[in-house]
């Protein structure tokens, strides 16, 4: 029982650590999502503000219908809650897309005063709208003509737009996401706060951000006093920081709930497991005996396969002997015997190498060509350039017959009796299942048209068709046969 208790305690301890790690991973992934969305908001807002500046033209005149249309077009692609304003240097609103607009003097707002003092682009902190009391944040752009400040272009967003993002992240009911400014001011948060918030003295700004642009920490929220695992990510090329937090109480609470269910199941089943252990041991012993029997059966099947291929090879050799005994022209007997030999090479290779599924191409092709050169007593030099690939057993016999026929044609018709006579064979992989076969000689060549009705030509065409390919001959410094075939 002591050992059992230690095991359970160890599992619980490990489970708590795993729950904390999952909370950190969840918060980090969510913070990255908030960072991406924040970067997108900043980028599209900046582009929209540039389009609004361009739409205003050189003469910043109010009540121009085409300018208002261009201002509205500039908001295309932004969230539906986005509203645009162009405010002159004297505080007069020249254009707006806000249907509930009331003319107010906003020159005391930082998003106006900062551009008025020379800042080209400004991001506001969290604001309470003077029009409807909603929480908003804004981006503004300084407007100049001839180097003279003429006003500010502004785009505001409802802070509630973070709600949909938080819902899509699915990180728990007690979780939050936020956007902060690098000076510690809150820009937006969901769930929303009661008022704007200055976090410049929080540990995030006093200790963590000076050390790293991203990270994870556990802290009690200054907004609602809830302890959460918080991940932060700075948004590149902006003054903003993206935050996502996961409530530790909910995360650990879910774990302890699972622990209680686990113990409720484990304790009454412990005795049953002990009984099952004995039964499992017996099953393992029986499986061990069965495994041994299967191993013996596999060895027997392997032996039978070898015996089958050995007998097929012997039968083909017997057929060769019968052909030799027939009263046939010597050339015909040689051709028939070589075709049997090519087929026998396949089974001989399988028998000697236990290669029942696929054959090693270099060794296999070499065995086919060796028999041909010995049969014809040719002094021509044979060059093999074979990729280290394998040939499936279904393709091996057609390939052996194809090589046999083409090389036989070269030995019979290419006039390879000169000292530098040469036949080269290459097989190069093209794809996982396709290869290119090229057989070339340096003889004077032969007339393909005259050979079209011969048995060898018919075999070549039939074997190429079985191998899923097409073939061609070319004549330049000899004869070249080439085809692309399936090897698997």
Secondary structure, DSSP 8 states (H G I E B T S, - for coil): -HHHHHHHHHHHHHHHHHHHHHHHHHHHHHHHHHHHHHHHHHHHHHHHHHHHHHHH-SS--SS-HHHHHHHHHHTTTS-TT-EEEEEETTS-EEEE--TT------TTSHHHHHHHTT-SEEE---EE-TTT--EEEEEEEEEEETTEEEEEEEEEEEGGGHHHHHHHH---TT-EEEEEETTSBEEEEES--SS--B-TTSHIIIIIHHH-SEEEEEEE-TTT--EEEEEEEE-TTSSEEEEEEEEHHHHHHHHHHHHHHHHHHHHHHHHHHHHHHHHHHHHHHHHHHHHHHHHHHHHHHHHHHHHHHHHHHHHHHHHHHHHHHS---HHHHHHHHHHHHHHHHHHHHHHHHT-SSEEEHHHHHHHHHHHHHHHHT---EEEEEE-S-EEEHHHHHHHHHHHHHHHHHHHHHS---STT-EEEEEEEE-SSSEEEEEEEE-S----TGGGTTSHHHHHHHHHHHHTT--EEEEESSSEEEEEEEE--
